[in-house]
Protein backbone atom coordinates (compact mmCIF):
# COMPACT_ATOMS: atom_id res chain seq x y z
CA UNK A 1 0.00 0.00 0.00
CA UNK A 2 1.14 3.50 -0.84
CA UNK A 3 2.33 5.25 2.30
CA UNK A 4 4.31 8.42 1.63
CA UNK A 5 6.32 9.92 4.48
CA UNK A 6 4.33 13.00 5.40
CA UNK A 7 6.30 14.09 8.47
CA UNK A 8 7.92 17.13 6.87
CA UNK A 9 4.71 18.12 5.08
CA UNK A 10 2.76 17.94 8.36
CA UNK A 11 5.43 20.06 10.04
CA UNK A 12 5.15 22.63 7.25
CA UNK A 13 1.36 22.70 7.63
CA UNK A 14 1.68 23.24 11.39
CA UNK A 15 4.35 25.91 11.17
CA UNK A 16 2.78 27.56 8.16
CA UNK A 17 3.59 26.96 4.52
CA UNK A 18 4.69 30.62 4.36
CA UNK A 19 8.15 29.51 5.52
CA UNK A 20 8.65 28.49 1.88
CA UNK A 21 9.10 31.77 0.05
CA UNK A 22 8.93 30.34 -3.48
CA UNK A 23 5.24 30.35 -4.46
CA UNK A 24 5.72 27.71 -7.15
CA UNK A 25 7.42 25.27 -4.79
CA UNK A 26 4.86 25.89 -2.04
CA UNK A 27 2.01 25.25 -4.50
CA UNK A 28 3.68 22.12 -5.88
CA UNK A 29 4.20 20.67 -2.39
CA UNK A 30 0.60 21.40 -1.40
CA UNK A 31 -0.71 19.90 -4.63
CA UNK A 32 1.45 16.78 -4.35
CA UNK A 33 0.57 15.99 -0.73
CA UNK A 34 -2.89 17.54 -0.56
CA UNK A 35 -4.30 16.42 -3.90
CA UNK A 36 -2.28 13.96 -5.95
CA UNK A 37 -1.32 11.57 -3.13
CA UNK A 38 -4.93 11.61 -1.92
CA UNK A 39 -6.28 10.72 -5.35
CA UNK A 40 -3.77 7.89 -5.69
CA UNK A 41 -4.47 6.54 -2.19
CA UNK A 42 -8.21 6.68 -2.83
CA UNK A 43 -7.90 4.75 -6.11
CA UNK A 44 -5.61 2.24 -4.44
CA UNK A 45 -8.06 1.80 -1.58
CA UNK A 46 -10.98 1.23 -3.95
CA UNK A 47 -9.01 -1.28 -5.97
CA UNK A 48 -7.37 -3.19 -3.16
CA UNK A 49 -10.24 -3.10 -0.73
CA UNK A 50 -13.33 -3.33 -2.88
CA UNK A 51 -12.23 -4.95 -6.12
CA UNK A 52 -9.86 -7.45 -4.52
CA UNK A 53 -12.26 -8.37 -1.71
CA UNK A 54 -15.40 -8.52 -3.84
CA UNK A 55 -14.09 -10.04 -7.07
CA UNK A 56 -10.49 -11.26 -7.14
CA UNK A 57 -10.41 -13.16 -3.85
CA UNK A 58 -13.76 -14.94 -4.41
CA UNK A 59 -12.68 -15.86 -7.95
CA UNK A 60 -9.45 -17.38 -6.64
CA UNK A 61 -11.23 -19.22 -3.85
CA UNK A 62 -13.87 -20.66 -6.20
CA UNK A 63 -11.86 -21.44 -9.27
CA UNK A 64 -8.27 -22.14 -8.24
CA UNK A 65 -6.62 -25.03 -6.45
CA UNK A 66 -3.59 -22.90 -5.69
CA UNK A 67 -3.06 -19.19 -5.72
CA UNK A 68 0.26 -18.46 -4.11
CA UNK A 69 1.41 -14.98 -5.04
CA UNK A 70 4.75 -14.95 -6.83
CA UNK A 71 4.54 -18.71 -7.15
CA UNK A 72 1.68 -20.46 -8.94
CA UNK A 73 -1.92 -20.06 -10.01
CA UNK A 74 -3.68 -23.22 -11.08
CA UNK A 75 -7.38 -23.15 -12.00
CA UNK A 76 -9.42 -26.24 -11.13
CA UNK A 77 -10.87 -26.42 -14.64
CA UNK A 78 -8.86 -24.30 -17.05
CA UNK A 79 -11.20 -24.71 -20.03
CA UNK A 80 -14.26 -23.62 -18.05
CA UNK A 81 -12.39 -20.78 -16.41
CA UNK A 82 -11.25 -19.20 -19.68
CA UNK A 83 -14.79 -19.44 -21.09
CA UNK A 84 -16.34 -17.54 -18.17
CA UNK A 85 -17.54 -14.07 -19.24
CA UNK A 86 -17.76 -12.96 -15.61
CA UNK A 87 -14.14 -13.81 -14.92
CA UNK A 88 -13.05 -12.20 -18.18
CA UNK A 89 -14.69 -8.96 -16.99
CA UNK A 90 -12.93 -9.26 -13.64
CA UNK A 91 -9.58 -9.83 -15.32
CA UNK A 92 -10.19 -7.02 -17.83
CA UNK A 93 -10.96 -4.60 -15.02
CA UNK A 94 -7.90 -5.81 -13.10
CA UNK A 95 -5.66 -5.19 -16.12
CA UNK A 96 -7.17 -1.73 -16.59
CA UNK A 97 -6.66 -0.94 -12.90
CA UNK A 98 -3.03 -2.05 -13.01
CA UNK A 99 -2.40 0.05 -16.11
CA UNK A 100 -3.98 3.00 -14.31
CA UNK A 101 -1.69 2.38 -11.31
CA UNK A 102 1.34 2.38 -13.59
CA UNK A 103 0.19 5.59 -15.30
CA UNK A 104 -0.52 7.30 -11.98
CA UNK A 105 2.78 6.16 -10.44
CA UNK A 106 4.67 7.39 -13.47
CA UNK A 107 2.99 10.79 -13.17
CA UNK A 108 3.69 10.98 -9.45
CA UNK A 109 7.32 10.05 -10.03
CA UNK A 110 7.70 12.79 -12.63
CA UNK A 111 6.05 15.36 -10.36
CA UNK A 112 8.24 14.39 -7.39
CA UNK A 113 11.40 14.56 -9.51
CA UNK A 114 10.37 17.96 -10.90
CA UNK A 115 9.66 19.26 -7.38
CA UNK A 116 13.01 17.94 -6.13
CA UNK A 117 14.76 19.69 -9.00
CA UNK A 118 12.95 22.98 -8.21
CA UNK A 119 13.90 22.69 -4.54
CA UNK A 120 17.54 21.95 -5.39
CA UNK A 121 17.68 24.98 -7.72
CA UNK A 122 16.17 27.15 -5.00
CA UNK A 123 18.73 25.91 -2.46
CA UNK A 124 21.67 26.60 -4.79
PyMOL CGO cylinders between C-alpha atoms (Angstrom):
from pymol import cmd
from pymol.cgo import CYLINDER

trace = [
    CYLINDER, 0.00, 0.00, 0.00, 1.14, 3.50, -0.84, 0.3, 1, 1, 1, 1, 1, 1,
    CYLINDER, 1.14, 3.50, -0.84, 2.33, 5.25, 2.30, 0.3, 1, 1, 1, 1, 1, 1,
    CYLINDER, 2.33, 5.25, 2.30, 4.31, 8.42, 1.63, 0.3, 1, 1, 1, 1, 1, 1,
    CYLINDER, 4.31, 8.42, 1.63, 6.32, 9.92, 4.48, 0.3, 1, 1, 1, 1, 1, 1,
    CYLINDER, 6.32, 9.92, 4.48, 4.33, 13.00, 5.40, 0.3, 1, 1, 1, 1, 1, 1,
    CYLINDER, 4.33, 13.00, 5.40, 6.30, 14.09, 8.47, 0.3, 1, 1, 1, 1, 1, 1,
    CYLINDER, 6.30, 14.09, 8.47, 7.92, 17.13, 6.87, 0.3, 1, 1, 1, 1, 1, 1,
    CYLINDER, 7.92, 17.13, 6.87, 4.71, 18.12, 5.08, 0.3, 1, 1, 1, 1, 1, 1,
    CYLINDER, 4.71, 18.12, 5.08, 2.76, 17.94, 8.36, 0.3, 1, 1, 1, 1, 1, 1,
    CYLINDER, 2.76, 17.94, 8.36, 5.43, 20.06, 10.04, 0.3, 1, 1, 1, 1, 1, 1,
    CYLINDER, 5.43, 20.06, 10.04, 5.15, 22.63, 7.25, 0.3, 1, 1, 1, 1, 1, 1,
    CYLINDER, 5.15, 22.63, 7.25, 1.36, 22.70, 7.63, 0.3, 1, 1, 1, 1, 1, 1,
    CYLINDER, 1.36, 22.70, 7.63, 1.68, 23.24, 11.39, 0.3, 1, 1, 1, 1, 1, 1,
    CYLINDER, 1.68, 23.24, 11.39, 4.35, 25.91, 11.17, 0.3, 1, 1, 1, 1, 1, 1,
    CYLINDER, 4.35, 25.91, 11.17, 2.78, 27.56, 8.16, 0.3, 1, 1, 1, 1, 1, 1,
    CYLINDER, 2.78, 27.56, 8.16, 3.59, 26.96, 4.52, 0.3, 1, 1, 1, 1, 1, 1,
    CYLINDER, 3.59, 26.96, 4.52, 4.69, 30.62, 4.36, 0.3, 1, 1, 1, 1, 1, 1,
    CYLINDER, 4.69, 30.62, 4.36, 8.15, 29.51, 5.52, 0.3, 1, 1, 1, 1, 1, 1,
    CYLINDER, 8.15, 29.51, 5.52, 8.65, 28.49, 1.88, 0.3, 1, 1, 1, 1, 1, 1,
    CYLINDER, 8.65, 28.49, 1.88, 9.10, 31.77, 0.05, 0.3, 1, 1, 1, 1, 1, 1,
    CYLINDER, 9.10, 31.77, 0.05, 8.93, 30.34, -3.48, 0.3, 1, 1, 1, 1, 1, 1,
    CYLINDER, 8.93, 30.34, -3.48, 5.24, 30.35, -4.46, 0.3, 1, 1, 1, 1, 1, 1,
    CYLINDER, 5.24, 30.35, -4.46, 5.72, 27.71, -7.15, 0.3, 1, 1, 1, 1, 1, 1,
    CYLINDER, 5.72, 27.71, -7.15, 7.42, 25.27, -4.79, 0.3, 1, 1, 1, 1, 1, 1,
    CYLINDER, 7.42, 25.27, -4.79, 4.86, 25.89, -2.04, 0.3, 1, 1, 1, 1, 1, 1,
    CYLINDER, 4.86, 25.89, -2.04, 2.01, 25.25, -4.50, 0.3, 1, 1, 1, 1, 1, 1,
    CYLINDER, 2.01, 25.25, -4.50, 3.68, 22.12, -5.88, 0.3, 1, 1, 1, 1, 1, 1,
    CYLINDER, 3.68, 22.12, -5.88, 4.20, 20.67, -2.39, 0.3, 1, 1, 1, 1, 1, 1,
    CYLINDER, 4.20, 20.67, -2.39, 0.60, 21.40, -1.40, 0.3, 1, 1, 1, 1, 1, 1,
    CYLINDER, 0.60, 21.40, -1.40, -0.71, 19.90, -4.63, 0.3, 1, 1, 1, 1, 1, 1,
    CYLINDER, -0.71, 19.90, -4.63, 1.45, 16.78, -4.35, 0.3, 1, 1, 1, 1, 1, 1,
    CYLINDER, 1.45, 16.78, -4.35, 0.57, 15.99, -0.73, 0.3, 1, 1, 1, 1, 1, 1,
    CYLINDER, 0.57, 15.99, -0.73, -2.89, 17.54, -0.56, 0.3, 1, 1, 1, 1, 1, 1,
    CYLINDER, -2.89, 17.54, -0.56, -4.30, 16.42, -3.90, 0.3, 1, 1, 1, 1, 1, 1,
    CYLINDER, -4.30, 16.42, -3.90, -2.28, 13.96, -5.95, 0.3, 1, 1, 1, 1, 1, 1,
    CYLINDER, -2.28, 13.96, -5.95, -1.32, 11.57, -3.13, 0.3, 1, 1, 1, 1, 1, 1,
    CYLINDER, -1.32, 11.57, -3.13, -4.93, 11.61, -1.92, 0.3, 1, 1, 1, 1, 1, 1,
    CYLINDER, -4.93, 11.61, -1.92, -6.28, 10.72, -5.35, 0.3, 1, 1, 1, 1, 1, 1,
    CYLINDER, -6.28, 10.72, -5.35, -3.77, 7.89, -5.69, 0.3, 1, 1, 1, 1, 1, 1,
    CYLINDER, -3.77, 7.89, -5.69, -4.47, 6.54, -2.19, 0.3, 1, 1, 1, 1, 1, 1,
    CYLINDER, -4.47, 6.54, -2.19, -8.21, 6.68, -2.83, 0.3, 1, 1, 1, 1, 1, 1,
    CYLINDER, -8.21, 6.68, -2.83, -7.90, 4.75, -6.11, 0.3, 1, 1, 1, 1, 1, 1,
    CYLINDER, -7.90, 4.75, -6.11, -5.61, 2.24, -4.44, 0.3, 1, 1, 1, 1, 1, 1,
    CYLINDER, -5.61, 2.24, -4.44, -8.06, 1.80, -1.58, 0.3, 1, 1, 1, 1, 1, 1,
    CYLINDER, -8.06, 1.80, -1.58, -10.98, 1.23, -3.95, 0.3, 1, 1, 1, 1, 1, 1,
    CYLINDER, -10.98, 1.23, -3.95, -9.01, -1.28, -5.97, 0.3, 1, 1, 1, 1, 1, 1,
    CYLINDER, -9.01, -1.28, -5.97, -7.37, -3.19, -3.16, 0.3, 1, 1, 1, 1, 1, 1,
    CYLINDER, -7.37, -3.19, -3.16, -10.24, -3.10, -0.73, 0.3, 1, 1, 1, 1, 1, 1,
    CYLINDER, -10.24, -3.10, -0.73, -13.33, -3.33, -2.88, 0.3, 1, 1, 1, 1, 1, 1,
    CYLINDER, -13.33, -3.33, -2.88, -12.23, -4.95, -6.12, 0.3, 1, 1, 1, 1, 1, 1,
    CYLINDER, -12.23, -4.95, -6.12, -9.86, -7.45, -4.52, 0.3, 1, 1, 1, 1, 1, 1,
    CYLINDER, -9.86, -7.45, -4.52, -12.26, -8.37, -1.71, 0.3, 1, 1, 1, 1, 1, 1,
    CYLINDER, -12.26, -8.37, -1.71, -15.40, -8.52, -3.84, 0.3, 1, 1, 1, 1, 1, 1,
    CYLINDER, -15.40, -8.52, -3.84, -14.09, -10.04, -7.07, 0.3, 1, 1, 1, 1, 1, 1,
    CYLINDER, -14.09, -10.04, -7.07, -10.49, -11.26, -7.14, 0.3, 1, 1, 1, 1, 1, 1,
    CYLINDER, -10.49, -11.26, -7.14, -10.41, -13.16, -3.85, 0.3, 1, 1, 1, 1, 1, 1,
    CYLINDER, -10.41, -13.16, -3.85, -13.76, -14.94, -4.41, 0.3, 1, 1, 1, 1, 1, 1,
    CYLINDER, -13.76, -14.94, -4.41, -12.68, -15.86, -7.95, 0.3, 1, 1, 1, 1, 1, 1,
    CYLINDER, -12.68, -15.86, -7.95, -9.45, -17.38, -6.64, 0.3, 1, 1, 1, 1, 1, 1,
    CYLINDER, -9.45, -17.38, -6.64, -11.23, -19.22, -3.85, 0.3, 1, 1, 1, 1, 1, 1,
    CYLINDER, -11.23, -19.22, -3.85, -13.87, -20.66, -6.20, 0.3, 1, 1, 1, 1, 1, 1,
    CYLINDER, -13.87, -20.66, -6.20, -11.86, -21.44, -9.27, 0.3, 1, 1, 1, 1, 1, 1,
    CYLINDER, -11.86, -21.44, -9.27, -8.27, -22.14, -8.24, 0.3, 1, 1, 1, 1, 1, 1,
    CYLINDER, -8.27, -22.14, -8.24, -6.62, -25.03, -6.45, 0.3, 1, 1, 1, 1, 1, 1,
    CYLINDER, -6.62, -25.03, -6.45, -3.59, -22.90, -5.69, 0.3, 1, 1, 1, 1, 1, 1,
    CYLINDER, -3.59, -22.90, -5.69, -3.06, -19.19, -5.72, 0.3, 1, 1, 1, 1, 1, 1,
    CYLINDER, -3.06, -19.19, -5.72, 0.26, -18.46, -4.11, 0.3, 1, 1, 1, 1, 1, 1,
    CYLINDER, 0.26, -18.46, -4.11, 1.41, -14.98, -5.04, 0.3, 1, 1, 1, 1, 1, 1,
    CYLINDER, 1.41, -14.98, -5.04, 4.75, -14.95, -6.83, 0.3, 1, 1, 1, 1, 1, 1,
    CYLINDER, 4.75, -14.95, -6.83, 4.54, -18.71, -7.15, 0.3, 1, 1, 1, 1, 1, 1,
    CYLINDER, 4.54, -18.71, -7.15, 1.68, -20.46, -8.94, 0.3, 1, 1, 1, 1, 1, 1,
    CYLINDER, 1.68, -20.46, -8.94, -1.92, -20.06, -10.01, 0.3, 1, 1, 1, 1, 1, 1,
    CYLINDER, -1.92, -20.06, -10.01, -3.68, -23.22, -11.08, 0.3, 1, 1, 1, 1, 1, 1,
    CYLINDER, -3.68, -23.22, -11.08, -7.38, -23.15, -12.00, 0.3, 1, 1, 1, 1, 1, 1,
    CYLINDER, -7.38, -23.15, -12.00, -9.42, -26.24, -11.13, 0.3, 1, 1, 1, 1, 1, 1,
    CYLINDER, -9.42, -26.24, -11.13, -10.87, -26.42, -14.64, 0.3, 1, 1, 1, 1, 1, 1,
    CYLINDER, -10.87, -26.42, -14.64, -8.86, -24.30, -17.05, 0.3, 1, 1, 1, 1, 1, 1,
    CYLINDER, -8.86, -24.30, -17.05, -11.20, -24.71, -20.03, 0.3, 1, 1, 1, 1, 1, 1,
    CYLINDER, -11.20, -24.71, -20.03, -14.26, -23.62, -18.05, 0.3, 1, 1, 1, 1, 1, 1,
    CYLINDER, -14.26, -23.62, -18.05, -12.39, -20.78, -16.41, 0.3, 1, 1, 1, 1, 1, 1,
    CYLINDER, -12.39, -20.78, -16.41, -11.25, -19.20, -19.68, 0.3, 1, 1, 1, 1, 1, 1,
    CYLINDER, -11.25, -19.20, -19.68, -14.79, -19.44, -21.09, 0.3, 1, 1, 1, 1, 1, 1,
    CYLINDER, -14.79, -19.44, -21.09, -16.34, -17.54, -18.17, 0.3, 1, 1, 1, 1, 1, 1,
    CYLINDER, -16.34, -17.54, -18.17, -17.54, -14.07, -19.24, 0.3, 1, 1, 1, 1, 1, 1,
    CYLINDER, -17.54, -14.07, -19.24, -17.76, -12.96, -15.61, 0.3, 1, 1, 1, 1, 1, 1,
    CYLINDER, -17.76, -12.96, -15.61, -14.14, -13.81, -14.92, 0.3, 1, 1, 1, 1, 1, 1,
    CYLINDER, -14.14, -13.81, -14.92, -13.05, -12.20, -18.18, 0.3, 1, 1, 1, 1, 1, 1,
    CYLINDER, -13.05, -12.20, -18.18, -14.69, -8.96, -16.99, 0.3, 1, 1, 1, 1, 1, 1,
    CYLINDER, -14.69, -8.96, -16.99, -12.93, -9.26, -13.64, 0.3, 1, 1, 1, 1, 1, 1,
    CYLINDER, -12.93, -9.26, -13.64, -9.58, -9.83, -15.32, 0.3, 1, 1, 1, 1, 1, 1,
    CYLINDER, -9.58, -9.83, -15.32, -10.19, -7.02, -17.83, 0.3, 1, 1, 1, 1, 1, 1,
    CYLINDER, -10.19, -7.02, -17.83, -10.96, -4.60, -15.02, 0.3, 1, 1, 1, 1, 1, 1,
    CYLINDER, -10.96, -4.60, -15.02, -7.90, -5.81, -13.10, 0.3, 1, 1, 1, 1, 1, 1,
    CYLINDER, -7.90, -5.81, -13.10, -5.66, -5.19, -16.12, 0.3, 1, 1, 1, 1, 1, 1,
    CYLINDER, -5.66, -5.19, -16.12, -7.17, -1.73, -16.59, 0.3, 1, 1, 1, 1, 1, 1,
    CYLINDER, -7.17, -1.73, -16.59, -6.66, -0.94, -12.90, 0.3, 1, 1, 1, 1, 1, 1,
    CYLINDER, -6.66, -0.94, -12.90, -3.03, -2.05, -13.01, 0.3, 1, 1, 1, 1, 1, 1,
    CYLINDER, -3.03, -2.05, -13.01, -2.40, 0.05, -16.11, 0.3, 1, 1, 1, 1, 1, 1,
    CYLINDER, -2.40, 0.05, -16.11, -3.98, 3.00, -14.31, 0.3, 1, 1, 1, 1, 1, 1,
    CYLINDER, -3.98, 3.00, -14.31, -1.69, 2.38, -11.31, 0.3, 1, 1, 1, 1, 1, 1,
    CYLINDER, -1.69, 2.38, -11.31, 1.34, 2.38, -13.59, 0.3, 1, 1, 1, 1, 1, 1,
    CYLINDER, 1.34, 2.38, -13.59, 0.19, 5.59, -15.30, 0.3, 1, 1, 1, 1, 1, 1,
    CYLINDER, 0.19, 5.59, -15.30, -0.52, 7.30, -11.98, 0.3, 1, 1, 1, 1, 1, 1,
    CYLINDER, -0.52, 7.30, -11.98, 2.78, 6.16, -10.44, 0.3, 1, 1, 1, 1, 1, 1,
    CYLINDER, 2.78, 6.16, -10.44, 4.67, 7.39, -13.47, 0.3, 1, 1, 1, 1, 1, 1,
    CYLINDER, 4.67, 7.39, -13.47, 2.99, 10.79, -13.17, 0.3, 1, 1, 1, 1, 1, 1,
    CYLINDER, 2.99, 10.79, -13.17, 3.69, 10.98, -9.45, 0.3, 1, 1, 1, 1, 1, 1,
    CYLINDER, 3.69, 10.98, -9.45, 7.32, 10.05, -10.03, 0.3, 1, 1, 1, 1, 1, 1,
    CYLINDER, 7.32, 10.05, -10.03, 7.70, 12.79, -12.63, 0.3, 1, 1, 1, 1, 1, 1,
    CYLINDER, 7.70, 12.79, -12.63, 6.05, 15.36, -10.36, 0.3, 1, 1, 1, 1, 1, 1,
    CYLINDER, 6.05, 15.36, -10.36, 8.24, 14.39, -7.39, 0.3, 1, 1, 1, 1, 1, 1,
    CYLINDER, 8.24, 14.39, -7.39, 11.40, 14.56, -9.51, 0.3, 1, 1, 1, 1, 1, 1,
    CYLINDER, 11.40, 14.56, -9.51, 10.37, 17.96, -10.90, 0.3, 1, 1, 1, 1, 1, 1,
    CYLINDER, 10.37, 17.96, -10.90, 9.66, 19.26, -7.38, 0.3, 1, 1, 1, 1, 1, 1,
    CYLINDER, 9.66, 19.26, -7.38, 13.01, 17.94, -6.13, 0.3, 1, 1, 1, 1, 1, 1,
    CYLINDER, 13.01, 17.94, -6.13, 14.76, 19.69, -9.00, 0.3, 1, 1, 1, 1, 1, 1,
    CYLINDER, 14.76, 19.69, -9.00, 12.95, 22.98, -8.21, 0.3, 1, 1, 1, 1, 1, 1,
    CYLINDER, 12.95, 22.98, -8.21, 13.90, 22.69, -4.54, 0.3, 1, 1, 1, 1, 1, 1,
    CYLINDER, 13.90, 22.69, -4.54, 17.54, 21.95, -5.39, 0.3, 1, 1, 1, 1, 1, 1,
    CYLINDER, 17.54, 21.95, -5.39, 17.68, 24.98, -7.72, 0.3, 1, 1, 1, 1, 1, 1,
    CYLINDER, 17.68, 24.98, -7.72, 16.17, 27.15, -5.00, 0.3, 1, 1, 1, 1, 1, 1,
    CYLINDER, 16.17, 27.15, -5.00, 18.73, 25.91, -2.46, 0.3, 1, 1, 1, 1, 1, 1,
    CYLINDER, 18.73, 25.91, -2.46, 21.67, 26.60, -4.79, 0.3, 1, 1, 1, 1, 1, 1,
]
cmd.load_cgo(trace, "trace")
